[in-house]
Amino acid sequence: MKMRWVVAILALLMLSVPVPSVVQAGYPEAIERARPAVVGVGTLQPTRRPPALFRGTGFVVGDGRTVLTNVHVLPESLNERKRETLVVFSGRGADSRMHAARVLARDPDHDVAVLAIEGGPLPVLPLGDSERVREGDLFLITGFPIGTVLGLFPVTHRAMVSAISPIAIPAGSARQLNGRRLKQLRDPFPVFQLDAVAYPGNSGSPLYDPETGRVVGILNMVFVKESKENILSRPSGIAYAIPIRHARRLLEGLR
């Protein structure tokens, strides 16, 4: 009889344990809200086959005609002689569309770029406060890890902030130093190290809170890795994100 009472009390205690808010928010709902604001970034050249070339991910903010992405996602130059232009891909699958785009601002030191797109406004993602992010926080990433190989279908991963650490670490030897790394060592800034699986096509993807939908970082698969993992012969599967405050500063400069 005593054992039955013990089992009953344990069952009641288990039922009374609060469910984490991230579960209450519901990942499907969070993804459904964020997905329409996630776009592809690429170029269009009518004489090329295929004409459209995917380069990375971005997401829409502000007035619905402003896109944030990484600087390294953008082409170094456009072949104007062959009418190559910068474009943004929105929508999903057969409902995808192309928008002419232009660069409004670049911050190469933090690998953040702002684009303006033509056409009607798209759904937007609100920006959060990256200063409040803590190690152990859970977020979502939505983007295009393998580009448009399977069509324009965004993919979402769950990511925990494993560490908040400087973008550059001291090199083991002078051979591992270059101009950019020296600058980063002189003026380092923290980045978010994530336990998510991500690929180069994910560069520019939003790192957002599943409960509020607010973006706290921009995924970066090249700029940061070259700084933190250049000593590795086989780079790790760790993902990194640039805190959103650097994008905020760039947007405020435009105003």
C-alpha positions, 0 to 999 in steps of 0.5 A: 500500500505504501508503495502505491502512495509513493508511485502516486505522489511521484506521478503528481510531481512529474505532472507539476514540473513546468514545461520549458517555454521554448516547447510551449512556443512550438517550433512548427508555429515559429518556423511558419512565422519566420519562413516567409521572411527568409530569402535566397541571395544570388545573381541573374545573367540571361546568357548564363546556363542556368541564368540564376545563380544562388550564393547564400541566404538572407532575411527581410527586415524593417519596411519589407524591402530591406534584406540582411545577409553576409558580405561574403555572400555577395559577388565581388563584382558583377559582369555588367557587360553581360547584364549580370545583376544582383537578385533576391529569391523569395517564396517557396517552391513553385511560388518563388519569385525573383526581385532585383536588388542593390547593395545599400551598405556593407560592413566587411569587418563584421561581414554584414551587408544590407540590400534593398529589393524592388517590388512589394514589401515581403514579410519581415523578421523583428530584430532582438537584443544579442546582448541578452544571449547566454550560453545554453540558449536555444534558437532556430536557424532557417536558410538554404544549406544546399542552395536551390539544388532541390528547389527554393525550400528553406530548411530549419535547424535547432541550435544551442549557443555552445560558447560566446567567444572572440572571433579570432584566437592567437595563432600558433605561428606567424605563418597562420597570420594574415592582414585580416586576422591581425586586425581581428586580433587587435579589435576582437568581437564575440561571436556565437558558437553553435552546435547546429549542423550548417553548410555554406549555403546557410551563410546569412541565415537568421538565428532567431528565438522560437518564442518571440521570432526575434533575430539575435544573430546572422549565421556565418560559415566562411568569415568566422571559420577562416579566423577560428579554424584555419589551423585545422586540416579538416574544419569542424562541423561547428557553426557560428553566428555574428551578433545582430547588434552589428547589423543594427548599427549598419541599419541605423547608419542608413537612417 
